[in-house]
């Protein structure tokens, strides 16, 4: 892959709109429903018979809890790719990660050739204060080698209780010998919003939609308004490339930040009564400044809600390549001390009524990245439509697209197109006028 799986020791990524709800009682049924219920209980008896046979006759004594958890997981994964069972630890991890802070070291890491490689230390964290550098290799954690561990397992070893120590054995280019670094875990706050002042343009990268995303966006906009003179301020770029999604309410809040009125998104479940519409409130935080949104094959779920809302309202010009196409909402249903279910409960629709499930958002202006030879053929996501068991969406389902983003902004063709468009250097001739926003112009 052109980008190896990357983790922050401050959180992982979760797609989909997450809304915690409580389990309700099972209603009584009558008539034909009784017959259907009888058949269901017959099948449950079959499950009990198989379970008992495994317990008594399997070649080794099985773990009953593991058997049941595996059966539940199989039942959920048989529904669609996004429904799943979370055991208590996974559920706790998800709650911490979507909150955007927990006890950690403050380093972004990846896995390379069997060892853990530091991508970057985060400013003002134990990792940065200890002098860890990008490119350092972590070869052991608390004396245990990382060889043979998955990236998840290595990350779990580095996480822990706040104020507890961890010893990393480091191999650094240019040093003949490895050396130990002792760090004390702290509460690390993840910023899912990464702003950058481009002189006359406010660039805002959103990496995922956590509980703090809207707050980060508002802070960035406020800072740009203080730093960039109004008469020189050309507009905003909201970069949602390779953003896999996250919390539905945060996608709604981010969309609302740029809208004065109208629908943002609607969700429709199995029953007509379950439909919900989410509306914008008055107050455009960007004060009408032009907006460009960048998307690619790695933009999914909450990212697609934002892109679709701003596109339908002609509030932003969407640039890049077709998005992933994850158009379903997952509800988190806690199960007491037994973890939780992540259950697909609805599809979402853009303000114009489009379902992007297995189709994605097509940009107003398609700009293909310049992919280096070594990444060609490896840079594309297959999209929701390629996932086994995905929710179908009629004809003309579409696959994903390129998810390559160069590390050097100077080589970022999509970003530079957006900058030129806002500055009036490029025009929007490539835009499909039937659906796109007008070419941005400075206010």
C-alpha positions as CSV (number, residue, x, y, z in Angstrom):
1,X,0.0,0.0,0.0
2,X,1.2,3.5,-0.7
3,X,0.5,4.4,2.9
4,X,1.0,1.7,5.5
5,X,-1.6,1.4,8.2
6,X,-1.0,4.3,10.5
7,X,-2.0,4.6,14.1
8,X,-1.7,7.4,16.7
9,X,-1.0,6.3,20.2
10,X,-4.0,8.5,20.9
11,X,-6.8,6.8,18.9
12,X,-7.8,4.7,16.0
13,X,-10.3,5.4,13.2
14,X,-13.9,4.4,13.2
15,X,-16.2,5.0,10.2
16,X,-20.0,5.5,10.3
17,X,-22.4,7.6,12.3
18,X,-22.4,6.4,15.9
19,X,-25.4,6.9,18.1
20,X,-25.7,5.1,21.5
21,X,-29.2,3.7,22.2
22,X,-30.6,1.3,24.8
23,X,-32.1,-2.0,24.1
24,X,-35.9,-2.0,24.2
25,X,-38.2,-4.8,25.3
26,X,-39.4,-7.3,22.7
27,X,-43.0,-6.6,21.8
28,X,-45.7,-9.3,22.0
29,X,-46.9,-10.7,18.6
30,X,-50.0,-12.4,17.5
31,X,-51.5,-14.2,14.5
32,X,-49.1,-15.1,11.7
33,X,-46.3,-13.5,13.8
34,X,-46.7,-16.3,16.3
35,X,-45.9,-18.9,13.7
36,X,-42.9,-17.0,12.6
37,X,-41.8,-16.8,16.2
38,X,-42.2,-20.5,16.6
39,X,-39.9,-21.1,13.6
40,X,-37.3,-18.7,15.1
41,X,-37.3,-20.6,18.4
42,X,-36.9,-23.9,16.5
43,X,-33.8,-22.5,14.9
44,X,-32.5,-21.3,18.3
45,X,-33.0,-24.8,19.6
46,X,-30.8,-25.9,16.7
47,X,-28.1,-23.5,17.8
48,X,-28.3,-24.9,21.3
49,X,-27.9,-28.4,20.1
50,X,-24.9,-27.5,18.0
51,X,-23.4,-25.5,20.9
52,X,-23.8,-28.5,23.2
53,X,-22.3,-30.9,20.7
54,X,-19.2,-28.7,20.4
55,X,-18.8,-28.5,24.2
56,X,-19.0,-32.2,24.7
57,X,-17.4,-33.7,21.5
58,X,-14.8,-31.2,20.2
59,X,-11.3,-32.6,20.3
60,X,-10.2,-30.0,22.9
61,X,-12.3,-28.4,25.6
62,X,-13.5,-25.1,24.1
63,X,-14.0,-21.8,25.9
64,X,-17.8,-21.3,26.2
65,X,-17.5,-17.5,26.2
66,X,-15.4,-17.5,23.1
67,X,-17.8,-19.9,21.4
68,X,-20.8,-17.6,22.1
69,X,-18.9,-14.4,21.1
70,X,-17.8,-16.0,17.8
71,X,-21.4,-17.1,17.1
72,X,-22.6,-13.5,17.7
73,X,-19.8,-12.1,15.5
74,X,-20.8,-14.5,12.7
75,X,-24.4,-13.5,13.0
76,X,-23.6,-9.8,12.7
77,X,-20.9,-10.0,10.0
78,X,-23.4,-12.1,7.9
79,X,-25.6,-9.0,7.7
80,X,-23.2,-6.4,6.1
81,X,-19.6,-5.4,6.4
82,X,-20.2,-2.7,9.0
83,X,-22.3,-4.6,11.6
84,X,-20.2,-6.3,14.3
85,X,-19.9,-7.4,17.9
86,X,-17.5,-5.6,20.2
87,X,-16.3,-7.4,23.3
88,X,-16.0,-5.3,26.4
89,X,-12.4,-4.3,25.7
90,X,-13.1,-3.3,22.1
91,X,-16.2,-1.3,23.2
92,X,-14.1,0.6,25.8
93,X,-11.4,1.3,23.3
94,X,-14.0,2.7,20.9
95,X,-15.5,5.0,23.5
96,X,-12.1,6.3,24.4
97,X,-11.0,6.8,20.8
98,X,-14.1,8.6,19.7
99,X,-13.7,10.9,22.7
100,X,-10.3,12.0,21.3
101,X,-8.1,11.6,24.3
102,X,-6.6,8.8,26.5
103,X,-3.4,7.7,28.2
104,X,-0.5,7.4,25.7
105,X,2.9,8.5,24.5
106,X,2.0,10.9,21.7
107,X,3.6,9.3,18.7
108,X,2.2,8.4,15.3
109,X,3.5,5.0,14.2
110,X,3.4,2.6,11.4
111,X,4.8,-0.9,10.8
112,X,7.6,-1.6,8.5
113,X,9.6,-4.9,8.0
114,X,8.3,-6.3,11.3
115,X,9.2,-3.4,13.5
116,X,7.3,-0.3,14.6
117,X,8.5,2.9,12.9
118,X,7.9,6.4,14.3
119,X,6.1,8.6,11.7
120,X,6.1,11.7,13.8
121,X,6.1,12.6,17.5
122,X,3.2,15.0,18.5
123,X,4.3,18.3,19.9
124,X,4.4,18.7,23.7
125,X,3.9,15.0,24.5
126,X,6.1,12.5,26.3
127,X,7.5,11.3,22.9
128,X,8.5,14.7,21.7
129,X,10.0,15.7,25.0
130,X,12.0,12.5,25.1
131,X,13.6,13.3,21.8
132,X,12.0,10.6,19.6
133,X,12.4,11.4,15.9
134,X,10.6,10.6,12.8
135,X,12.1,7.5,11.3
136,X,13.2,6.0,14.6
137,X,12.5,2.2,14.9
138,X,10.9,0.8,18.0
139,X,12.4,-2.7,18.3
140,X,11.2,-3.6,21.8
141,X,8.6,-2.4,24.4
142,X,9.4,-3.0,28.1
143,X,12.0,-5.5,27.1
144,X,9.7,-7.5,24.8
145,X,10.6,-7.6,21.1
146,X,8.0,-6.3,18.7
147,X,8.9,-8.9,16.1
148,X,5.9,-11.1,15.5
149,X,3.4,-8.5,16.9
150,X,0.7,-6.9,14.8
151,X,0.6,-3.1,14.8
152,X,-2.5,-3.3,17.0
153,X,-0.7,-5.4,19.5
154,X,2.3,-3.2,19.6
155,X,0.1,-0.1,20.1
156,X,-1.8,-1.8,22.9
157,X,1.6,-2.5,24.7
158,X,2.5,1.2,24.5
159,X,-0.8,2.4,25.8
160,X,-1.6,2.2,29.5
161,X,-2.6,4.0,32.7
162,X,-1.7,7.7,32.9
163,X,1.6,8.3,34.9
164,X,2.8,4.7,34.3
165,X,6.2,4.3,32.6
166,X,7.1,2.4,29.5
167,X,10.6,1.6,28.1
168,X,11.1,1.7,24.3
169,X,14.2,0.3,22.7
170,X,15.1,2.5,19.8
171,X,17.2,1.9,16.7
172,X,18.1,5.2,15.0
173,X,19.8,5.7,11.6
174,X,23.3,6.8,12.1
175,X,23.7,5.1,15.5
176,X,25.4,1.8,15.7
177,X,23.8,0.6,18.9
178,X,20.2,0.6,20.0
179,X,19.3,2.6,23.1
180,X,16.5,2.7,25.7
181,X,14.1,5.6,26.2
182,X,11.8,5.7,29.3
183,X,8.6,7.6,28.8
184,X,5.7,8.3,31.3
185,X,2.2,8.0,29.8
186,X,0.0,11.1,29.8
187,X,-3.4,12.1,28.7
188,X,-3.0,12.7,25.0
189,X,-5.5,14.9,23.3
190,X,-6.0,14.1,19.6
191,X,-6.8,17.0,17.3
192,X,-8.8,15.7,14.3
193,X,-8.6,19.1,12.8
194,X,-5.3,20.3,11.4
195,X,-5.4,23.9,10.1
196,X,-2.8,25.7,8.0
197,X,-2.6,29.3,7.0
198,X,-2.0,29.6,3.3
199,X,-1.6,33.3,3.4
200,X,-4.9,34.3,1.8
201,X,-6.7,30.9,2.2
202,X,-7.6,28.9,5.3
203,X,-6.7,25.2,4.8
204,X,-8.5,22.8,7.2
205,X,-7.6,19.1,7.2
206,X,-10.1,16.9,9.0
207,X,-8.6,13.4,9.7
208,X,-11.7,11.9,11.3
209,X,-14.9,12.9,13.0
210,X,-14.5,12.6,16.8
211,X,-16.3,14.4,19.6
212,X,-14.1,17.4,19.3
213,X,-14.1,17.9,15.5
214,X,-16.6,20.8,15.4
215,X,-14.8,22.6,18.2
216,X,-11.5,22.2,16.3
217,X,-13.1,23.5,13.1
218,X,-14.6,26.6,14.9
219,X,-11.2,27.3,16.5
220,X,-9.5,27.1,13.2
221,X,-12.0,29.5,11.5
222,X,-11.7,31.9,14.4
223,X,-7.9,31.9,14.1
224,X,-8.0,32.5,10.3
225,X,-10.4,35.4,10.8
226,X,-7.9,36.9,13.2
227,X,-4.8,36.3,11.1
228,X,-6.0,36.9,7.5
229,X,-7.3,40.4,6.6
230,X,-10.8,40.2,5.4
231,X,-10.1,42.0,2.1
232,X,-7.4,39.5,1.3
233,X,-9.2,36.3,2.5
234,X,-10.0,34.2,-0.6
235,X,-11.8,31.4,1.2
236,X,-11.5,27.9,2.8
237,X,-10.2,24.5,1.7
238,X,-11.7,21.6,3.7
239,X,-9.6,18.5,3.1
240,X,-11.5,15.3,3.7
241,X,-9.2,13.0,1.7
242,X,-8.7,9.7,3.4
243,X,-11.0,10.6,6.2
244,X,-12.9,7.4,7.0
245,X,-15.7,9.1,8.9
246,X,-16.8,8.9,12.6
247,X,-19.6,10.5,14.5
248,X,-22.8,11.5,12.7
249,X,-23.5,14.5,14.9
250,X,-20.1,15.9,14.1
251,X,-20.6,15.5,10.4
252,X,-23.9,17.4,10.8
253,X,-22.2,20.1,12.9
254,X,-19.3,20.6,10.4
255,X,-21.8,20.9,7.5
256,X,-23.9,23.3,9.5
257,X,-20.8,25.5,10.0
258,X,-21.0,26.5,6.4
259,X,-24.7,26.6,5.8
260,X,-27.4,29.1,6.7
261,X,-30.5,26.9,6.2
262,X,-31.9,23.8,4.7
263,X,-31.5,20.1,5.1
264,X,-28.0,18.6,5.8
265,X,-28.8,14.9,5.7
266,X,-31.7,12.5,6.3
267,X,-31.6,9.0,7.6
268,X,-34.1,6.3,6.7
269,X,-34.4,3.0,8.5
270,X,-36.5,-0.1,8.0
271,X,-39.7,1.6,9.1
272,X,-41.0,4.8,7.7
273,X,-41.5,6.2,11.2
274,X,-37.7,5.9,11.8
275,X,-36.9,8.5,9.2
276,X,-35.1,11.6,10.5
277,X,-34.1,14.9,8.9
278,X,-31.3,17.1,10.2
279,X,-31.6,20.8,9.4
280,X,-29.0,23.6,9.3
281,X,-29.4,26.5,11.8
282,X,-28.8,30.0,10.7
283,X,-25.3,31.3,11.0
284,X,-22.5,30.6,8.4
285,X,-19.3,30.6,10.4
286,X,-17.4,31.2,7.1
287,X,-19.4,34.4,6.5
288,X,-20.1,33.4,2.9
289,X,-16.5,33.0,2.0
290,X,-16.0,30.5,-0.9
291,X,-15.3,26.9,0.1
292,X,-13.6,24.0,-1.7
293,X,-13.8,20.5,-0.4
294,X,-11.2,17.9,-1.3
295,X,-12.3,14.2,-1.4
296,X,-10.8,10.9,-2.8
297,X,-11.3,7.2,-2.6
298,X,-10.5,7.2,1.1
299,X,-13.3,9.7,2.0
300,X,-16.1,7.7,3.6
301,X,-19.3,8.0,5.7
302,X,-19.2,11.2,7.7
303,X,-16.9,12.8,5.1
304,X,-19.4,12.0,2.4
305,X,-22.2,13.5,4.4
306,X,-20.3,16.8,4.6
307,X,-19.3,16.7,0.9
308,X,-22.8,15.8,-0.2
309,X,-24.5,18.5,1.8
310,X,-22.3,21.3,0.7
311,X,-22.4,20.1,-2.9
312,X,-26.2,19.9,-3.0
313,X,-26.6,23.3,-1.5
314,X,-24.0,24.7,-4.0
315,X,-22.1,26.0,-1.0
316,X,-18.8,24.3,-2.0
317,X,-17.0,23.1,-5.0
318,X,-15.9,19.5,-4.6
319,X,-12.5,18.6,-6.1
320,X,-10.7,15.3,-6.3
321,X,-11.8,11.8,-7.1
322,X,-15.0,9.8,-6.3
323,X,-15.5,9.0,-2.6
324,X,-15.7,5.5,-1.0
325,X,-19.5,5.1,-1.0
326,X,-20.4,4.2,2.6
327,X,-24.0,5.4,2.9
328,X,-25.1,3.6,6.0
329,X,-25.5,4.5,9.7
330,X,-24.3,2.3,12.5
331,X,-25.9,2.4,15.9
332,X,-24.0,1.4,18.9
333,X,-26.1,-0.7,21.3
334,X,-24.5,-1.3,24.7
335,X,-25.0,-4.8,26.2
336,X,-24.3,-4.0,29.8
337,X,-21.0,-5.7,30.9
338,X,-20.9,-7.8,27.7
339,X,-19.7,-5.2,25.2
340,X,-21.9,-3.7,22.5
341,X,-23.3,-4.3,19.1
342,X,-22.5,-2.1,16.1
343,X,-25.6,-2.5,14.0
344,X,-26.5,-1.0,10.7
345,X,-29.8,0.7,11.3
346,X,-30.3,3.2,8.5
347,X,-29.1,4.6,5.2
348,X,-28.4,8.3,4.9
349,X,-29.4,10.6,2.0
350,X,-28.0,13.9,0.9
351,X,-30.3,17.0,0.8
352,X,-31.4,16.3,-2.8
353,X,-32.3,12.7,-1.9
354,X,-29.2,11.0,-3.2
355,X,-28.1,7.7,-1.6
356,X,-24.3,7.5,-2.0
357,X,-24.3,3.8,-0.8
358,X,-22.0,1.9,-3.1
359,X,-21.9,4.8,-5.4
360,X,-20.0,7.6,-3.6
361,X,-19.9,11.3,-4.2
362,X,-18.6,12.4,-7.6
363,X,-16.5,15.5,-7.5
364,X,-17.6,18.6,-9.3
365,X,-14.1,18.8,-10.7
366,X,-12.2,15.6,-11.1
367,X,-8.4,16.0,-10.5
368,X,-6.4,12.9,-10.6
369,X,-3.2,12.8,-8.5
370,X,0.2,12.3,-9.9
371,X,0.9,8.8,-8.6
372,X,4.6,7.8,-8.4
373,X,5.5,4.7,-10.4
374,X,6.0,2.6,-7.3
375,X,2.5,3.2,-6.1
376,X,0.6,2.9,-9.3
377,X,-2.0,0.1,-9.1
378,X,-1.8,0.2,-5.3
379,X,-3.3,3.6,-4.7
380,X,-6.9,2.9,-5.4
381,X,-9.6,1.9,-2.9
382,X,-12.1,-0.6,-4.2
383,X,-14.9,1.2,-2.5
384,X,-18.0,0.0,-0.7
385,X,-19.4,-1.6,-3.8
386,X,-16.5,-4.2,-3.7
387,X,-17.1,-5.2,0.0
388,X,-18.7,-8.6,0.3
389,X,-22.2,-8.4,1.6
390,X,-22.6,-4.7,1.2
391,X,-26.0,-3.1,1.1
392,X,-27.1,-3.0,-2.5
393,X,-28.2,0.2,-4.2
394,X,-29.8,-0.6,-7.5
395,X,-27.9,-0.4,-10.8
396,X,-24.8,1.6,-11.6
397,X,-22.9,0.9,-8.4
398,X,-19.4,2.5,-8.5
399,X,-16.1,1.4,-7.1
400,X,-13.6,3.6,-5.3
401,X,-10.9,5.7,-6.7
402,X,-7.3,6.8,-6.0
403,X,-6.5,7.5,-2.4
404,X,-3.0,8.8,-3.0
405,X,-2.0,12.0,-1.3
406,X,1.7,13.1,-1.5
407,X,3.4,14.2,1.7
408,X,4.8,17.3,0.0
409,X,2.1,19.9,-0.5
410,X,4.0,21.3,-3.4
411,X,3.5,18.0,-5.3
412,X,-0.2,17.8,-4.3
413,X,-2.0,18.4,-7.6
414,X,-5.5,18.4,-6.0
415,X,-4.6,20.8,-3.3
416,X,-2.8,23.1,-5.7
417,X,-5.8,23.1,-8.1
418,X,-8.0,24.1,-5.1
419,X,-5.6,27.0,-4.2
420,X,-5.5,28.2,-7.8
421,X,-9.3,28.0,-8.1
422,X,-9.9,30.1,-5.0
423,X,-7.3,32.6,-6.2
424,X,-8.9,32.9,-9.6
425,X,-5.9,31.4,-11.4
426,X,-8.0,28.5,-12.6
427,X,-11.7,28.5,-13.6
428,X,-14.4,25.8,-13.1
429,X,-14.9,24.9,-16.8
430,X,-14.7,21.2,-15.8
431,X,-17.6,21.5,-13.4
432,X,-20.9,19.8,-14.2
433,X,-23.1,22.9,-14.0
434,X,-26.2,20.9,-13.2
435,X,-24.9,20.0,-9.7
436,X,-21.9,22.0,-8.8
437,X,-21.4,25.2,-7.0
438,X,-20.3,28.3,-8.9
439,X,-16.6,28.8,-9.2
440,X,-15.5,30.5,-6.0
441,X,-14.7,34.2,-6.1
442,X,-13.1,36.3,-3.4
443,X,-15.4,38.4,-1.3
